[in-house]
Amino acid sequence: MLRVGNKAACLACRNLVSTNMGVRFRVPLQKLHPLSRAIHHRYSGNTNPQRPPHRTAARYFTSMSRLPMRPPKPPPGSGGRGHQQQRNFWVASLAARLLKLRYILLGSAVGGGYTAKKTYDEWKEMLPDFSEYNWVIPDFVWELSEQIDLDKLAKALPEIEEIAKLLPDFDKIGENFTFLKSLLSSETSGDPPLKATDSSTAAAQEGSDKQYKKSSDKERVDLLQEELLRTQLKYQRMLERLEKENKELRKVVLQKDDKGIHQRKVKKSLIDLYSEVLDILSDYDANYNTQDHLPRVVVVGDQSAGKTSVLEMIAQARIFPRGSGEMMTRSPVKVTLSEGPHHVAMFKDSGREFDLSKEEDLAALRHEIELRMRKSVKAGQTVSCETISLSVKGPGIQRMVLVDLPGVISTVTAGMASDTKETIFSISKAYMQNPNAIILCIQDGSVDAERSIVTDLVSQMDPQGKRTIFVLTKVDLAEKNLASPNRIQQIVEGKLFPMKALGYFAVVTGKGSSGESIDSIKDYEEEFFQNSRLLKDGMLKAHQVTTKNLSLAVSDCFWKMVRESVEQQADVFKASRFNLETEWKNNYPRLRELDRNELFEKAKNEILDEVISLSQVTPQHWEAILQKKLWERVSTHVIENIYLPAAQTMDSGTFNTTVDIKLKQWTDKQLPHKALEVAWETLQEEFARFMAEYKGKDQDDIFDKLKEAVKDESIKRHKWNERAMDSLRVIQHNALEDRSITDKPQWDAAIQFMEETLQSRLKDTESVIRDMVGPGWRQRWLNWMNRTPDQHIRNETKNELERLLKLHDEHTAYLANDEVTTVRKNLEGRGVEVDPVLIKDTWHQLYRRHFLQKALSHCNLCKRGFYYYQRHFVDSELECNDVVLFWRIQRMLVITANTLRQQLTNTEVRRLEKNVKEVLDDFGEDMEKKTHLITGRRVQLAEDLKKVREIQEKLEAFIEALHKEK
């Protein structure tokens, strides 16, 4: 068929073959050559030209196309032209294919470039945007990088030969591993250590050679273990050296230079945000069963087990006070560890930074921690539950929050409170019962394990050991003292104690000297474990030793626990906030949510406004009050000790002399003191009056207790200026020496003052007499009242003495003895037994009333005596020396009131205002005082709302930062 000369048939066959080989030509069957259609139907097995061909035809032609084909012979007479045409055809076909390959290569290059660019853009979009972190690297770093001499830097780097020396002999290690593998496989299968491959070698391993081989194999295993340890330590030294260089580079990047670098606001680190949440929670008095279940690492252990030393190794500084055998940790200490450019420590409530690289700062920090612990312990107690918050930052420090608790004790010793043991247990349980707290159980390896108390306590709080990490300290002493090192292996494998744990670690925290540095302790720990049988014999694994591995494990466990629980705790506080807000809306819908501090500030402003109001009191008001109160204070002395003794004299000269002497004595000793007491009391009363007036002006009654305490404390602190007493004494003495009444109004004012005073005294005297003699006949009849026997005796005595006064109108102030006897006998004649003392006492009141009545009548006569006084006329009937006395007293009162008013307004009011401000400042700094003075459910609810909102906001900010760090 292939030799058919008909060109159409050949073309038809070729088309059909091409179609079945995969090149699809859309040519209908009816348009093919008749011979082609026949061939198609023949080899497709289809006798019906209208039916479509079967696939067997395609298979047949495909198989035919794979056979080698001979070139057709040229027809006779063609003279080789057919071969020439055939050659030209193949050349053209080859050229076409080459051209086609060029276009394929060009298209592939263009498409591949486009695909590569698209893939690069996709990868670029997947990368995070680091542009907002450019602020971390200061500008001087870029400037410094341009100034670095790369040649010098290259020379400073170690040569490749030096690095190669540090690398182990991998060929030798490979041989040792092969040998170890064969040894282990032989031991597990029960075969001899080295199994020979041929019979001759097996025969040679008999007799004494077997024992020699076993010993040599053991030596090779020991050598292999030692070489592995040396290799591990060698790599560890390289790693430490690189970490040290990394710390120095981080310092250069993170620390801020003062020269030409603009200060940037640095965001708080993730661990700082978390620590702030824990600080707020420690001060929060939880309500609505809201509990603090946020993770922290709780360090517990027996006393002197090495808790503090382990924590110091993690913090890389000797920051805690130390003592030999005595209790040093007296309260929980929360330590927030984070990475920073400088090794510093700082308290939560203090701005001072302690440089931990300087020994004097370390000593000051230890002293401050000890002072804070002793201050937190109340009188009569040994330990305190008050938490001391401390943050430590430094290069390479693992981020976490640890709480160092007081060591658990078994016996209360002398000097301790009787409940010390129970208090320590309750504090430890309070921290460990947090389901998200990581318990770092410290066990002293140098003592018998059976003496441990803390392991039982930890087993009770975490029986499954899902959040406990066991640490065995003082392993160097344990290895030295224990006869069987396998006991240490049992401890770190969790087989000796019933307590379960996530991990077991063995550490060495020094040789027991308090003067050791952290670096020396690290070197000693490394040297010990390098030479210890515990690692050589395989009792401990490499990842179970050193405090560095411990800190890495604790940090990983801490952050894992934080990520698993923090969002759940945020939801709890969100629900608590909703409950508190609902209670506030229902109970205090129209009041602002002011916490205790905000309420104190509001009360402080009100009190200061009230104090300022004192300076707005008018001078007339001050002087009127002072004059009135001063006369009330001294009037009794003036009447009883000056006026009455002088008025009982018979002539004016004696009267004036007596008055002058007594006034001088009074001025020198009593009058200035009385005046200052009156002024001070007046200031207090006015201050209290203004505070009471402000209270009535829609003021909040929640401030009453605070205002009263501020007033009392301010008055208690206020001391009157004593230097003013001397000048006041001189002023009063000069005022009392003046006797010249210049005008009639002053005379009339003195008479009025005298008249009011005498009437008041007469009224008081008559009241005393009525009480002595009992009710009169009218009261007895109208009110059904009777006299007592004593009142009956006094009434009879009064009637007898009144008859005596009527007979002797100018009688003196005292009764003679014969007069007393006469009165007594007269009363006895009427059947009344009376005591002489009672007679004299009754006479005193009666004579006082008689004298005051006469003085008032004389006062009325002196109203017209100013004319005689001004012209110095001597008239016994109009000697008005008593009026002059009262004028002198009245003038002294006016001048004293004016002097005291000036001192009040110019000095004392300002000093009182200053005292009030100091008291308010002191109260503002004393949270316990504010809690005692500002109380009530409204205050507590506002406090809880503020705390819960703050905790929720801090938690949300921390969660957001935590997600970004992921």
ZAMARGU-4260 file (C-alpha; in steps of 0.2 Angstrom, whole numbers, plus 5000, padded with zeros to 4 digits):
<rodrens>
0) 5000/5000/5000 | 5014/5011/5003 | 5021/5009/4986 | 5006/5015/4977 | 5011/5029/4966
5) 4995/5038/4967 | 5000/5054/4976 | 4982/5056/4983 | 4983/5039/4991 | 4999/5043/5000
10) 4993/5059/5006 | 4977/5051/5013 | 4987/5038/5022 | 4999/5051/5029 | 4984/5062/5035
15) 4975/5047/5043 | 4991/5042/5052 | 4994/5060/5058 | 4977/5060/5065 | 4979/5045/5075
20) 4996/5050/5082 | 4988/5065/5090 | 4988/5079/5077 | 4970/5083/5075 | 4965/5089/5058
25) 4947/5094/5057 | 4943/5087/5039 | 4927/5078/5036 | 4928/5061/5030 | 4917/5065/5014
30) 4930/5077/5008 | 4944/5064/5008 | 4950/5056/4992 | 4939/5040/4987 | 4955/5029/4989
35) 4958/5037/5006 | 4940/5033/5011 | 4942/5015/5005 | 4958/5013/5015 | 4950/5021/5030
40) 4935/5009/5030 | 4946/4994/5026 | 4958/4995/5040 | 4945/5002/5052 | 4935/4986/5050
45) 4920/4996/5045 | 4911/4990/5030 | 4898/5003/5031 | 4905/5019/5024 | 4892/5029/5034
50) 4898/5022/5051 | 4912/5031/5060 | 4928/5022/5060 | 4933/5011/5075 | 4948/5014/5086
55) 4957/4999/5080 | 4962/5008/5064 | 4970/5021/5074 | 4980/5008/5084 | 4985/5000/5068
60) 4991/5015/5059 | 5000/5020/5075 | 5009/5004/5076 | 5013/5005/5058 | 5020/5022/5060
65) 5033/5016/5072 | 5040/5003/5060 | 5056/5008/5050 | 5052/5014/5033 | 5063/5012/5018
70) 5065/5027/5006 | 5055/5024/4990 | 5065/5020/4974 | 5065/5033/4961 | 5055/5030/4946
75) 5064/5024/4930 | 5070/5037/4919 | 5070/5051/4932 | 5089/5052/4933 | 5090/5054/4952
80) 5079/5069/4953 | 5068/5060/4965 | 5083/5058/4977 | 5088/5076/4975 | 5070/5082/4979
85) 5069/5071/4994 | 5086/5078/5000 | 5079/5096/4998 | 5063/5091/5007 | 5073/5084/5022
90) 5084/5100/5023 | 5069/5111/5022 | 5061/5101/5036 | 5076/5102/5047 | 5078/5121/5044
95) 5059/5123/5049 | 5062/5113/5065 | 5077/5123/5070 | 5067/5139/5067 | 5053/5132/5077
100) 5065/5127/5091 | 5072/5146/5091 | 5054/5152/5094 | 5051/5139/5107 | 5067/5145/5117
105) 5062/5163/5115 | 5044/5160/5121 | 5050/5149/5135 | 5062/5163/5141 | 5049/5176/5140
110) 5036/5166/5149 | 5049/5160/5162 | 5054/5178/5166 | 5036/5183/5168 | 5033/5168/5179
115) 5048/5171/5190 | 5043/5190/5192 | 5026/5185/5197 | 5032/5172/5210 | 5044/5185/5217
120) 5030/5197/5219 | 5019/5184/5228 | 5034/5180/5240 | 5037/5198/5243 | 5018/5201/5248
125) 5019/5187/5260 | 5034/5194/5270 | 5029/5206/5285 | 5031/5224/5284 | 5047/5229/5294
130) 5046/5247/5290 | 5038/5252/5307 | 5052/5244/5316 | 5066/5255/5308 | 5065/5265/5324
135) 5073/5251/5334 | 5090/5254/5325 | 5096/5272/5329 | 5103/5283/5315 | 5120/5282/5322
140) 5121/5263/5318 | 5119/5267/5299 | 5132/5281/5301 | 5143/5269/5311 | 5141/5255/5298
145) 5148/5267/5284 | 5163/5271/5295 | 5168/5253/5299 | 5184/5247/5291 | 5179/5230/5284
150) 5197/5225/5281 | 5201/5227/5300 | 5185/5218/5304 | 5190/5204/5292 | 5207/5202/5300
155) 5199/5202/5318 | 5188/5187/5313 | 5196/5170/5317 | 5205/5160/5303 | 5196/5145/5295
160) 5211/5134/5302 | 5207/5140/5320 | 5188/5136/5317 | 5193/5119/5310 | 5203/5116/5326
165) 5188/5118/5337 | 5178/5106/5326 | 5178/5087/5331 | 5185/5073/5321 | 5170/5068/5313
170) 5178/5052/5305 | 5183/5046/5322 | 5166/5050/5330 | 5158/5041/5315 | 5169/5026/5319
175) 5164/5027/5338 | 5146/5029/5334 | 5147/5013/5322 | 5155/5004/5336 | 5143/5009/5349
180) 5128/5005/5338 | 5135/4987/5335 | 5138/4986/5354 | 5121/4991/5358 | 5113/4979/5345
185) 5123/4965/5351 | 5118/4968/5369 | 5100/4969/5365 | 5100/4953/5354 | 5111/4943/5367
190) 5125/4941/5354 | 5143/4944/5358 | 5148/4963/5357 | 5157/4961/5340 | 5150/4948/5329
195) 5162/4941/5316 | 5157/4940/5298 | 5167/4924/5294 | 5171/4908/5303 | 5189/4911/5305
200) 5186/4928/5315 | 5173/4919/5326 | 5185/4906/5331 | 5198/4918/5336 | 5187/4926/5349
205) 5187/4912/5362 | 5195/4910/5379 | 5204/4924/5387 | 5202/4935/5372 | 5183/4937/5376
210) 5187/4945/5393 | 5200/4956/5385 | 5188/4962/5372 | 5175/4966/5384 | 5186/4976/5395
215) 5193/4985/5379 | 5175/4988/5373 | 5171/4996/5390 | 5186/5007/5389 | 5181/5012/5372
220) 5163/5016/5378 | 5170/5027/5392 | 5182/5036/5380 | 5167/5039/5368 | 5157/5047/5382
225) 5171/5058/5388 | 5174/5063/5370 | 5156/5067/5368 | 5156/5077/5384 | 5171/5087/5378
230) 5163/5090/5361 | 5147/5096/5369 | 5157/5108/5381 | 5167/5114/5367 | 5152/5119/5357
235) 5144/5126/5373 | 5159/5137/5375 | 5158/5143/5357 | 5139/5146/5359 | 5143/5156/5375
240) 5156/5167/5366 | 5144/5170/5352 | 5130/5174/5364 | 5142/5187/5373 | 5146/5195/5357
245) 5128/5195/5352 | 5124/5204/5369 | 5137/5217/5365 | 5129/5220/5348 | 5112/5221/5355
250) 5118/5234/5368 | 5125/5245/5353 | 5108/5244/5345 | 5097/5246/5360 | 5105/5259/5371
255) 5103/5277/5367 | 5117/5289/5364 | 5116/5307/5370 | 5125/5314/5355 | 5113/5319/5341
260) 5100/5305/5343 | 5082/5311/5345 | 5074/5301/5359 | 5060/5290/5353 | 5046/5283/5364
265) 5049/5265/5367 | 5035/5253/5368 | 5033/5242/5383 | 5039/5225/5381 | 5027/5210/5381
270) 5033/5204/5399 | 5031/5221/5406 | 5013/5222/5400 | 5010/5205/5408 | 5019/5211/5424
275) 5008/5226/5425 | 4992/5215/5424 | 4999/5205/5439 | 5003/5220/5449 | 4985/5227/5447
280) 4978/5210/5451 | 4988/5208/5467 | 4980/5225/5474 | 4963/5220/5468 | 4950/5214/5481
285) 4941/5202/5470 | 4922/5201/5471 | 4909/5191/5461 | 4921/5176/5463 | 4933/5184/5451
290) 4950/5175/5454 | 4967/5178/5448 | 4971/5163/5437 | 4985/5170/5427 | 5001/5160/5425
295) 5017/5164/5435 | 5031/5154/5441 | 5029/5150/5460 | 5046/5146/5468 | 5043/5135/5483
300) 5055/5125/5494 | 5060/5121/5512 | 5070/5134/5521 | 5088/5136/5516 | 5085/5124/5501
305) 5092/5136/5489 | 5077/5144/5482 | 5084/5162/5482 | 5100/5155/5474 | 5091/5147/5460
310) 5082/5163/5457 | 5097/5173/5457 | 5106/5162/5445 | 5091/5164/5433 | 5091/5183/5436
315) 5110/5183/5434 | 5113/5194/5449 | 5115/5192/5468 | 5100/5203/5472 | 5092/5195/5488
320) 5098/5197/5506 | 5106/5182/5513 | 5108/5175/5531 | 5116/5160/5538 | 5102/5148/5543
325) 5089/5162/5547 | 5073/5166/5538 | 5077/5180/5525 | 5062/5179/5514 | 5048/5186/5525
330) 5036/5191/5511 | 5032/5186/5493 | 5044/5194/5480 | 5038/5195/5462 | 5052/5197/5450
335) 5049/5201/5432 | 5063/5196/5421 | 5065/5203/5404 | 5079/5207/5391 | 5087/5224/5390
340) 5103/5232/5385 | 5108/5236/5403 | 5108/5224/5418 | 5097/5234/5430 | 5083/5232/5443
345) 5069/5243/5448 | 5055/5242/5461 | 5037/5245/5454 | 5034/5260/5465 | 5051/5268/5463
350) 5060/5277/5449 | 5077/5272/5455 | 5087/5260/5444 | 5100/5249/5452 | 5115/5245/5441
355) 5118/5226/5445 | 5135/5227/5437 | 5141/5238/5452 | 5143/5230/5469 | 5137/5246/5479
360) 5121/5246/5469 | 5119/5227/5473 | 5122/5230/5491 | 5109/5245/5491 | 5096/5234/5482
365) 5098/5220/5495 | 5096/5232/5509 | 5081/5240/5501 | 5073/5223/5499 | 5076/5218/5517
370) 5069/5235/5523 | 5053/5233/5513 | 5051/5215/5519 | 5053/5220/5537 | 5041/5235/5534
375) 5028/5224/5527 | 5028/5212/5542 | 5015/5218/5555 | 5019/5219/5574 | 5019/5202/5582
380) 5021/5193/5565 | 5036/5185/5557 | 5030/5184/5538 | 5019/5194/5528 | 5007/5191/5513
385) 5011/5208/5505 | 5020/5206/5489 | 5035/5216/5484 | 5036/5219/5465 | 5053/5220/5457
390) 5059/5220/5439 | 5076/5214/5432 | 5082/5218/5415 | 5098/5212/5406 | 5106/5205/5391
395) 5101/5187/5388 | 5089/5185/5402 | 5074/5174/5399 | 5057/5183/5400 | 5046/5177/5414
400) 5037/5181/5430 | 5043/5172/5446 | 5037/5174/5464 | 5049/5169/5478 | 5039/5163/5493
405) 5045/5161/5511 | 5053/5144/5514 | 5043/5131/5522 | 5047/5126/5540 | 5044/5111/5551
410) 5046/5119/5568 | 5043/5137/5575 | 5059/5143/5583 | 5062/5156/5596 | 5058/5174/5590
415) 5045/5168/5578 | 5026/5171/5580 | 5017/5155/5585 | 5007/5155/5569 | 5022/5157/5557
420) 5021/5139/5550 | 5003/5140/5546 | 5005/5157/5538 | 5018/5151/5527 | 5008/5136/5522
425) 4993/5147/5518 | 5003/5159/5508 | 5011/5145/5498 | 4994/5136/5495 | 4986/5153/5489
430) 4999/5154/5475 | 5000/5136/5471 | 4981/5133/5470 | 4981/5144/5454 | 4978/5131/5441
435) 4989/5140/5429 | 5003/5143/5440 | 5020/5134/5437 | 5027/5127/5453 | 5046/5127/5453
440) 5049/5115/5468 | 5066/5117/5475 | 5074/5102/5485 | 5090/5102/5494 | 5101/5088/5488
445) 5113/5088/5502 | 5100/5082/5515 | 5090/5066/5516 | 5075/5067/5504 | 5064/5060/5518
450) 5066/5076/5528 | 5058/5086/5514 | 5041/5095/5518 | 5038/5104/5502 | 5036/5089/5491
455) 5021/5083/5500 | 5013/5101/5499 | 5017/5101/5480 | 5009/5084/5478 | 4993/5090/5486
460) 4992/5105/5475 | 4997/5097/5459 | 4995/5078/5461 | 4997/5074/5442 | 5012/5085/5440
465) 5006/5094/5425 | 5013/5111/5430 | 5027/5106/5442 | 5046/5107/5438 | 5057/5099/5451
470) 5075/5106/5454 | 5088/5097/5465 | 5100/5109/5472 | 5118/5107/5479 | 5121/5092/5468
475) 5140/5093/5472 | 5137/5091/5490 | 5125/5077/5487 | 5137/5067/5476 | 5151/5070/5489
480) 5140/5064/5504 | 5129/5051/5497 | 5137/5033/5497 | 5126/5028/5482 | 5125/5040/5468
485) 5110/5030/5461 | 5099/5039/5474 | 5102/5055/5464 | 5097/5046/5448 | 5081/5040/5457
490) 5077/5058/5462 | 5079/5066/5445 | 5069/5052/5437 | 5054/5054/5449 | 5056/5037/5457
495) 5060/5042/5475 | 5046/5054/5478 | 5028/5051/5476 | 5027/5068/5468 | 5026/5069/5449
500) 5033/5083/5438 | 5035/5089/5420 | 5054/5089/5421 | 5068/5086/5433 | 5084/5096/5434
505) 5100/5096/5444 | 5109/5112/5447 | 5124/5118/5458 | 5122/5136/5465 | 5139/5139/5471
510) 5151/5133/5485 | 5141/5141/5499 | 5150/5157/5500 | 5139/5173/5500 | 5153/5183/5491
515) 5153/5172/5475 | 5149/5181/5459 | 5137/5174/5446 | 5151/5171/5434 | 5161/5161/5446
520) 5146/5150/5451 | 5143/5147/5432 | 5161/5141/5430 | 5160/5130/5445 | 5144/5122/5440
525) 5151/5119/5422 | 5167/5112/5429 | 5158/5101/5441 | 5146/5093/5429 | 5160/5091/5416
530) 5170/5080/5429 | 5155/5072/5438 | 5151/5054/5437 | 5133/5058/5436 | 5135/5063/5417
535) 5149/5051/5413 | 5139/5036/5420 | 5123/5041/5411 | 5113/5045/5427 | 5109/5062/5421
540) 5106/5068/5404 | 5114/5084/5397 | 5098/5094/5396 | 5094/5090/5414 | 5109/5100/5422
545) 5114/5118/5424 | 5103/5133/5428 | 5104/5139/5411 | 5095/5124/5404 | 5083/5126/5419
550) 5079/5144/5415 | 5076/5140/5396 | 5064/5126/5401 | 5054/5136/5414 | 5053/5151/5402
555) 5046/5139/5388 | 5033/5132/5400 | 5028/5149/5406 | 5024/5156/5389 | 5015/5140/5384
560) 5004/5142/5399 | 5001/5160/5396 | 4996/5157/5378 | 4984/5144/5383 | 4975/5153/5397
565) 4976/5172/5395 | 4961/5174/5384 | 4950/5163/5395 | 4955/5175/5410 | 4951/5190/5399
570) 4933/5183/5396 | 4931/5181/5415 | 4935/5199/5419 | 4924/5205/5404 | 4909/5196/5413
575) 4914/5203/5430 | 4914/5221/5422 | 4897/5218/5415 | 4890/5213/5432 | 4898/5228/5441
580) 4892/5240/5428 | 4874/5233/5429 | 4874/5236/5448 | 4880/5254/5446 | 4867/5258/5433
585) 4853/5251/5444 | 4859/5259/5461 | 4867/5275/5456 | 4860/5280/5439 | 4863/5299/5440
590) 4880/5299/5449 | 4897/5298/5441 | 4908/5283/5444 | 4921/5291/5455 | 4934/5280/5464
595) 4941/5283/5481 | 4955/5294/5474 | 4944/5304/5463 | 4932/5307/5478 | 4946/5312/5489
600) 4952/5325/5476 | 4934/5332/5475 | 4933/5333/5494 | 4950/5341/5495 | 4944/5355/5483
605) 4929/5358/5494 | 4939/5359/5510 | 4951/5371/5502 | 4937/5382/5496 | 4930/5382/5514
610) 4947/5387/5521 | 4949/5401/5508 | 4932/5408/5514 | 4940/5412/5531 | 4950/5426/5522
615) 4934/5433/5516 | 4927/5436/5533 | 4924/5455/5536 | 4935/5464/5550 | 4919/5470/5559
620) 4913/5452/5560 | 4930/5446/5567 | 4931/5460/5580 | 4913/5458/5586 | 4915/5440/5589
625) 4932/5442/5597 | 4926/5456/5609 | 4910/5446/5614 | 4920/5430/5617 | 4934/5438/5627
630) 4922/5447/5638 | 4913/5431/5642 | 4929/5423/5646 | 4936/5437/5658 | 4920/5445/5665
635) 4919/5434/5680 | 4937/5439/5685 | 4933/5457/5682 | 4918/5457/5693 | 4923/5445/5707
640) 4941/5450/5708 | 4943/5468/5703 | 4926/5477/5704 | 4918/5470/5719 | 4933/5471/5730
645) 4937/5489/5725 | 4919/5495/5726 | 4917/5490/5744 | 4930/5503/5749 | 4924/5519/5756
650) 4933/5532/5746 | 4938/5535/5728 | 4956/5535/5731 | 4956/5518/5738 | 4945/5512/5724
655) 4957/5518/5710 | 4972/5511/5719 | 4965/5494/5721 | 4959/5494/5703 | 4976/5499/5696
660) 4985/5486/5706 | 4973/5472/5701 | 4973/5477/5683 | 4992/5477/5682 | 4993/5460/5690
665) 4979/5453/5678 | 4988/5460/5663 | 5005/5453/5667 | 4999/5435/5671 | 4982/5430/5664
670) 4975/5443/5651 | 4986/5440/5636 | 4985/5421/5638 | 4966/5422/5639 | 4965/5433/5624
675) 4975/5421/5613 | 4965/5406/5619 | 4949/5416/5614 | 4956/5420/5597 | 4961/5402/5593
680) 4944/5396/5598 | 4936/5409/5587 | 4946/5403/5572 | 4941/5385/5575 | 4923/5389/5577
685) 4923/5400/5561 | 4932/5386/5552 | 4919/5373/5558 | 4905/5385/5554 | 4910/5387/5536
690) 4912/5368/5534 | 4895/5366/5541 | 4888/5379/5529 | 4896/5370/5514 | 4889/5354/5520
695) 4871/5361/5519 | 4874/5367/5501 | 4870/5350/5492 | 4886/5343/5497 | 4890/5324/5497
700) 4888/5317/5514 | 4901/5304/5510 | 4914/5317/5514 | 4908/5321/5532 | 4920/5309/5540
705) 4935/5315/5530 | 4931/5333/5533 | 4929/5331/5552 | 4946/5322/5552 | 4955/5335/5542
710) 4948/5349/5553 | 4953/5340/5569 | 4971/5336/5563 | 4973/5354/5556 | 4968/5362/5572
715) 4979/5349/5582 | 4994/5354/5571 | 4991/5373/5572 | 5002/5382/5584 | 4998/5400/5588
720) 5012/5412/5586 | 5018/5415/5604 | 5029/5430/5599 | 5013/5440/5597 | 5009/5438/5616
725) 5022/5451/5622 | 5016/5464/5610 | 4998/5460/5615 | 5003/5462/5633 | 5010/5480/5630
730) 4995/5485/5620 | 4983/5479/5634 | 4993/5487/5648 | 4993/5504/5639 | 4974/5503/5635
735) 4970/5499/5654 | 4981/5514/5660 | 4971/5527/5650 | 4957/5535/5661 | 4952/5550/5649
740) 4935/5548/5642 | 4935/5562/5629 | 4916/5563/5624 | 4899/5560/5630 | 4895/5545/5618
745) 4910/5536/5626 | 4903/5539/5643 | 4886/5534/5638 | 4893/5518/5630 | 4902/5514/5646
750) 4887/5516/5657 | 4877/5505/5645 | 4891/5492/5646 | 4891/5493/5665 | 4872/5492/5666
755) 4871/5477/5655 | 4885/5468/5665 | 4877/5472/5682 | 4860/5467/5676 | 4867/5450/5670
760) 4876/5447/5686 | 4860/5452/5696 | 4850/5440/5686 | 4862/5426/5689 | 4863/5430/5708
765) 4844/5430/5710 | 4843/5413/5701 | 4856/5406/5713 | 4845/5412/5728 | 4830/5404/5721
770) 4838/5388/5720 | 4844/5389/5738 | 4827/5393/5746 | 4816/5383/5734 | 4800/5388/5725
775) 4789/5403/5732 | 4771/5402/5738 | 4764/5405/5720 | 4774/5391/5713 | 4770/5379/5727
780) 4751/5382/5724 | 4751/5383/5705 | 4764/5369/5702 | 4761/5358/5717 | 4779/5360/5723
785) 4786/5359/5740 | 4803/5364/5748 | 4816/5352/5754 | 4821/5353/5772 | 4837/5361/5767
790) 4828/5374/5757 | 4817/5377/5772 | 4832/5381/5783 | 4840/5392/5770 | 4823/5401/5767
795) 4822/5405/5786 | 4840/5410/5786 | 4837/5422/5771 | 4823/5430/5779 | 4833/5434/5795
800) 4848/5441/5785 | 4836/5452/5775 | 4830/5460/5791 | 4848/5463/5796 | 4851/5472/5779
805) 4836/5483/5781 | 4843/5489/5798 | 4861/5491/5791 | 4860/5497/5773 | 4878/5501/5772
810) 4884/5485/5779 | 4900/5478/5774 | 4902/5462/5763 | 4906/5451/5778 | 4897/5446/5794
815) 4905/5448/5811 | 4905/5433/5822 | 4893/5441/5835 | 4881/5444/5820 | 4882/5426/5815
820) 4878/5421/5833 | 4864/5433/5834 | 4856/5426/5818 | 4858/5408/5824 | 4850/5411/5841
825) 4836/5420/5832 | 4833/5405/5821 | 4835/5393/5835 | 4821/5403/5844 | 4810/5398/5830
830) 4815/5380/5830 | 4827/5380/5816 | 4844/5373/5819 | 4857/5381/5807 | 4876/5379/5804
835) 4886/5395/5804 | 4894/5391/5787 | 4877/5390/5780 | 4873/5407/5787 | 4889/5415/5779
840) 4885/5407/5762 | 4868/5413/5762 | 4874/5431/5767 | 4886/5431/5753 | 4873/5429/5740
845) 4861/5441/5748 | 4874/5454/5750 | 4879/5452/5732 | 4861/5455/5726 | 4860/5470/5738
850) 4876/5477/5731 | 4872/5475/5713 | 4855/5483/5716 | 4864/5498/5723 | 4876/5499/5709
855) 4863/5499/5696 | 4854/5514/5705 | 4871/5523/5706 | 4874/5519/5687 | 4857/5528/5683
860) 4863/5543/5693 | 4880/5543/5683 | 4871/5545/5667 | 4871/5564/5670 | 4889/5564/5678
865) 4899/5566/5663 | 4899/5585/5665 | 4906/5584/5683 | 4919/5571/5677 | 4925/5582/5663
870) 4927/5597/5675 | 4935/5587/5689 | 4921/5592/5701 | 4922/5583/5718 | 4905/5577/5723
875) 4903/5562/5734 | 4886/5558/5727 | 4892/5558/5709 | 4909/5549/5710 | 4908/5538/5695
880) 4924/5529/5696 | 4916/5512/5693 | 4910/5520/5676 | 4928/5524/5672 | 4933/5507/5676
885) 4920/5499/5664 | 4926/5511/5651 | 4944/5506/5653 | 4938/5488/5652 | 4928/5491/5637
890) 4942/5500/5628 | 4954/5486/5632 | 4942/5474/5624 | 4940/5484/5608 | 4959/5487/5606
895) 4962/5468/5610 | 4949/5462/5597 | 4957/5474/5584 | 4974/5467/5587 | 4969/5449/5587
900) 4959/5452/5571 | 4974/5458/5563 | 4984/5444/5568 | 4971/5432/5562 | 4969/5439/5545
905) 4987/5442/5542 | 4995/5427/5549 | 4985/5413/5557 | 4972/5411/5544 | 4986/5408/5531
910) 4995/5396/5543 | 4979/5387/5546 | 4976/5385/5527 | 4994/5379/5525 | 4991/5366/5539
915) 4975/5360/5530 | 4984/5358/5514 | 4998/5348/5523 | 4985/5337/5531 | 4976/5334/5514
920) 4993/5330/5506 | 4997/5318/5520 | 4980/5309/5519 | 4981/5308/5500 | 4997/5298/5502
925) 4990/5287/5515 | 4979/5274/5506 | 4974/5266/5523 | 4968/5283/5529 | 4958/5286/5514
930) 4950/5269/5515 | 4945/5272/5533 | 4938/5290/5530 | 4929/5287/5513 | 4919/5272/5514
935) 4902/5264/5508 | 4896/5252/5494 | 4896/5266/5482 | 4915/5269/5484 | 4919/5251/5484
940) 4909/5248/5468 | 4917/5262/5459 | 4934/5255/5465 | 4930/5238/5458 | 4924/5245/5442
945) 4940/5255/5439 | 4951/5240/5443 | 4941/5228/5432 | 4942/5240/5418 | 4960/5243/5420
950) 4964/5224/5421 | 4953/5220/5405 | 4962/5234/5395 | 4979/5228/5401 | 4974/5210/5396
955) 4968/5215/5379 | 4984/5225/5375 | 4994/5210/5381 | 4984/5198/5370 | 4986/5209/5355
960) 5005/5211/5358 | 5006/5192/5361 | 4997/5188/5344 | 5009/5200/5335 | 5024/5191/5342
965) 5017/5175/5335
</rodrens>
